[in-house]
Amino acid sequence: MRAAAVSRGPLRGRSHAAWLAVDVAALACGLASLALLGLRAVWLHLGMIPPGAMVAGVLPPLVACGLVLAWVSRLRAVRAGLRERADRRILLTAASVLLFSGYVTAVLALAVVGRHARDLAGPHAMPGSLPGSLLEAQREVAVALPLLALAGLALLAWQLRPVARRLQQSEARLRSAIEESGLGVLMFGRSGRIVLANAAIADMLGYSERELLAMDSVLDLVHPQERASAATAAFAQRDWASYCAQRRYRRRDGSYLSVRLHVSPVREQAGIDDMAVAFVQDVSAWLAGADAFRREHAFLRAVLGQMREGVVAVDEFGRLRYVNHAACAQLGYAPDGIAAADTWRHRAVLHDPDMRPLDDASHPLRRALEGQGTAHGEVLCVLGGSTLRLQLSSEPLRDDLGSSIGAVLVTHDVTESSDSRRRLMWLAYHDPLTSLPNRHRLVERLRAGVERIARDGGMLAVLFIDLDRFKTVNESLGHELGDRLLIEVSSRLLGMLGPKDTLARLGGDDFVVVLDPLDDAAAAARAAERLLGALAQPVRLAGHVVYTGATAGIALCPGDGDDVELLLRRADAAMFQAKQSAPGNWRYFGETDACTVEQHLELEGALRAAVGERAFELRFQPKVDVSNAALVGAEALLRWTRPGHGEVPPGVFIPLLEDMGLISAVGEWVLEAVCAQQARWSGRGLRVVPVAVNCSARQFQGRSLVELVASALRRHRIPGALLQIELTESVLMQGSEAVAELLEGLRRLGVESSIDDFGTGYSSLAYLKRLPVRSLKIDREFIRSLPADQGDAAIVDAILALARALRLTVVAEGVERAEQLAFLRERGCDQYQGYWFRPPLPAEDFERLLTHAELEAR
């Protein structure tokens, strides 16, 4: 195709002049032959045989033979030129054509001469005459020249046959190479018109080859947005240059595909380029794959970047290839400094758990590059003055053939979790409030001491210490101040102990001291005296001066046992007996203490079962008017009869209910039972009097008391005036605003409230003027010794005077004698309750009392 393109070019330069001279020479030879043939005819007519006559007769055939030989040499030059340069082939072929035209010119000239000779001679030209001689010469030439022409043409065909065959083979090979290359091929000229298109480009675009060749310009295939740049690259330059580009080509169905182009000019031998060839490759799938790879790469980088674990990747030479954000924060890499960092060595300093710096040989990435991965290795990372605890794991990276291509390091910051574990471990063995050892650590140390005594001999003591009046302080001043009191107590106890002694808090207000080693039993007693003396000193808490003491029990090892739990139980039993007999003192463990503890545990179990079965009953203590003994109300009292043991005193099981955390549940049951009983009495038409229900401080820490009371009143359909709520002064101390809001809520329900055991708490008088209470109850402790005890009499007089000033009703508890009642009547007390009128009555007996009161009223 290059030959075809070049064949369109004109003949130029010296080659044109040279072969024009050859053409003139051929024509001159033909005319010279004609002249010699004419001269020979004249000589024959005159009968003259000059010296050159033979030459004149022989010369034309010789000239003709020379011309034939020159033609043959030109044909051979054509064959040789086909193997060399295309321009030379074309020039030689043109020369042969010109030579053959000289022969034809000679034949035509002889034909003209012969015709004129016939005209001169007429039909009867004689041989030997001039016209006859000319005719004879013309006949000889007419016979010889066609033979020579036929011989030349045959020789030309024989010479050009291998040339044509080679041209066909060359073109076939070039066409096959183009078709089998797998690339689309377009050849176009400067006008842009396509002159050649192979099947590959036709299949690629969906056109036929004929449709491609019929297009006005190759630019018709280019996307409109890229057409201007394509025209500039292909046609704007005077001399074309090879270039590569990426374009979007339009398919026959109107869609576009992305192609990669390599465009090169087709140059002639003289350097002229008026054609260009474009090799086209469909890269749509490759671009789609590259885009998918890019998106997947970006996705993976985003995922790795959001991980809380640090990821560091290096190649086989240890050069950094990827570091995510977590690793930058943990190991000190700059997020944009990966290119500058040449190796995996980092800015942070790694240490083992013993704070020994790691060398390069021990680094997890170094080991992974050597083919040895590490898993869950924990190191300390010192970076910028802070220390992180990192968990490292590294693995070598290999390709599909198993060759090493690098390593990856994954770091997990376990500083917080490690601190949490240490905190949990600390909490497992320490009290979070006082930071003292708890029961677990106490048992461990006590067990170690017992084992040492069994092995080496000696003695140790276990002191079980319980604070006195802590519950009153906690309920009166609040739990926050109660916690501060416990912290102060632990500080005082620690200050009185030696470095080898152990102080632990078991919970609540219970502390245990282990004196190990101990010289003798008297040393334990002296230690108990010091400890209790330190706790007997007053404690100042937020403006309050609190006096709280403690009681201690002592168990000795090995005398009282050689088992940890047994020693703790016996020290507890000794403390319990000391609290029963002489609070604020200490006591050694004795044989009777074990029996008392067992009885206490059995009582707790039985009481817990009674709460579950609601195995309680109510007694109603009548409340009467001092002036006329009229029944004006009652107080509901809780009683419990233990199966097989009889009735248990309230002073025994009610404090135990509070210690066990069951008093709230029992209080709700009492409230429900009183409302139900009032509903039954009202349904029978009796004149029902208000019944007071005692509420403990713990009932204020759960559900709202107002909600409980309102629910019970609605459920049993009784008015709020038939119910009273009695609160102790410890409840009032929990916060005047909260208590005032609660009492106001009860008053909106019609429920009146009163203060029980008035005068036994802390600073209750300051709250009376702000709290919406209806009455005060004087504690039985102040009534018992009336009227003989002048101190109790003065306290009662003060309470009655205060109540009159505040317009409050006063109720005296525990009136059992006539002189007590007379004293109260004289001082103006409003109401009383006690055995002098009636003991607490079962519901049936109180109902009869209500019936009798109803009859008396009528």
Secondary structure, 3 states (H helix, E strand, C coil): CHHHHHHCCCCCHHHHHHHHHHHHHHHHHHHHHHHHHHHHHHHHHHCCCCCCHHHHHHHHHHHHHHHHHHHHHHHHHHHHHHCCCHHHHHHHHHHHHHHHHHHHHHHHHHHHHHHHHHHHHHHHCCCCCHHHHHHHHHHHHHHHHHHHHHHHHHHHHHHHHHHHHHHHHHHHHHHHHHHHCCCEEEEEECCCCEEEECHHHHHHHCCCHHHHHCCCCHHHHECHHHHHHHHHHHHCCCCCCCEEEEEEEECCCCCEEEEEEEEEEEECCCCCEEEEEEEEEECHHHHHHHHHHHHHHHHHHHHHHHCCCEEEEEECCCCEEEECHHHHHHHCCCCCCCCCCCCCCCCCEEECCCCCECCHHHCHHHHHHCCCCEEEEEEEEEECCEEEEEEEEEEEEECCCCCEEEEEEEEEECHHHHHHHHHHHHHHHECCCCCCECHHHHHHHHHHHHHHHHHHCCCEEEEEEEECCHHHHHHHHCHHHHHHHHHHHHHHHHHCCCCCCEEEEEECCEEEEEECCCCCHHHHHHHHHHHHHHHCCCEEECCEEECCCEEEEEEEECCCCCCHHHHHHHHHHHHHHHHHHCCCCEEECCHHHHHHHHHHHHHHHHHHHHHHHCCCEEEEEEEEECCCCCEEEEEEEEEEEECCCEEECHHHHHHHHHHHCCHHHHHHHHHHHHHHHHHHHHHCCCCCCCEEEEECHHHHCCCCHHHHHHHHHHHHCCCHHHEEEEEEHHHHCCCHHHHHHHHHHHHHCCCEEEEEEECCCCCHHHHCCCCCCCEEEECHHHHCCCCCCHHHHHHHHHHHHHHHHHCCEEEEECCCCHHHHHHHHHHCCCEEECCCCCCCECHHHHHHHHHHHHHHHC
